[in-house]
Amino acid sequence: MYYFGVGLFIKFVDMFLYVGPGLGGSIIAILTGVIITFFSLLVAIFWIPLKKIFRFFMKLIRRK
């Protein structure tokens, strides 16, 4: 019964959180890293094979 009362107290108490410049900067750095990683993945998956295919067709056109 004690744990139930503590759980209710924690649930309904307003909590204030200070997000300082250090935490804000690290969150921005993490998000920037995730976004750059995502776009690098897209480049690795799509751009490099498309570039090889484009070069192959350009060589075929130049031979004719």
C-alpha positions as CSV (number, residue, x, y, z in Angstrom):
1,M,0.0,0.0,0.0
2,Y,2.9,2.3,0.7
3,Y,4.3,2.0,-2.8
4,F,0.9,2.8,-4.3
5,G,0.7,6.1,-2.4
6,V,4.3,7.0,-3.4
7,G,3.5,6.3,-7.0
8,L,0.5,8.5,-6.9
9,F,2.4,11.3,-5.2
10,I,5.2,11.2,-7.9
11,K,2.7,11.1,-10.7
12,F,0.8,14.3,-9.7
13,V,3.7,16.4,-8.5
14,D,4.9,19.1,-10.9
15,M,8.6,18.7,-11.7
16,F,10.7,21.5,-13.1
17,L,13.8,20.7,-15.1
18,Y,16.6,23.1,-15.9
19,V,18.1,22.5,-19.3
20,G,21.3,24.4,-19.2
21,P,23.5,25.4,-22.1
22,G,25.7,22.3,-21.8
23,L,22.8,19.9,-22.1
24,G,21.2,22.0,-24.9
25,G,24.5,22.0,-26.8
26,S,24.9,18.3,-26.5
27,I,21.4,17.6,-27.7
28,I,22.0,19.8,-30.7
29,A,25.3,17.9,-31.4
30,I,23.6,14.5,-31.1
31,L,20.7,15.5,-33.4
32,T,23.2,17.0,-35.9
33,G,25.2,13.7,-35.9
34,V,22.1,11.6,-36.4
35,I,20.9,13.8,-39.3
36,I,24.4,13.7,-41.0
37,T,24.6,10.0,-40.5
38,F,21.2,9.5,-42.1
39,F,22.1,11.6,-45.2
40,S,25.4,9.8,-45.5
41,L,23.6,6.5,-45.5
42,L,21.3,7.7,-48.3
43,V,24.3,8.9,-50.3
44,A,26.1,5.6,-49.8
45,I,23.0,3.6,-50.8
46,F,21.7,5.7,-53.8
47,W,24.3,8.1,-55.2
48,I,27.4,5.9,-55.6
49,P,25.6,3.1,-57.5
50,L,23.8,5.7,-59.6
51,K,27.1,7.4,-60.4
52,K,28.5,4.0,-61.6
53,I,25.5,3.3,-63.8
54,F,25.8,6.8,-65.2
55,R,29.5,6.4,-66.0
56,F,28.8,3.0,-67.6
57,F,26.2,4.5,-70.0
58,M,28.5,7.5,-70.8
59,K,31.2,5.1,-71.8
60,L,28.7,3.3,-74.1
61,I,27.7,6.5,-75.7
62,R,31.3,7.7,-76.3
63,R,32.2,4.3,-77.9
64,K,29.5,4.8,-80.5
